């Protein structure tokens, strides 16, 4: 699930935020 985290991190709305 690294790809999802990286893409989400760029959008600034990842599952960890």
Order of alpha helices (4+ residues) and beta strands (2+ residues): alpha
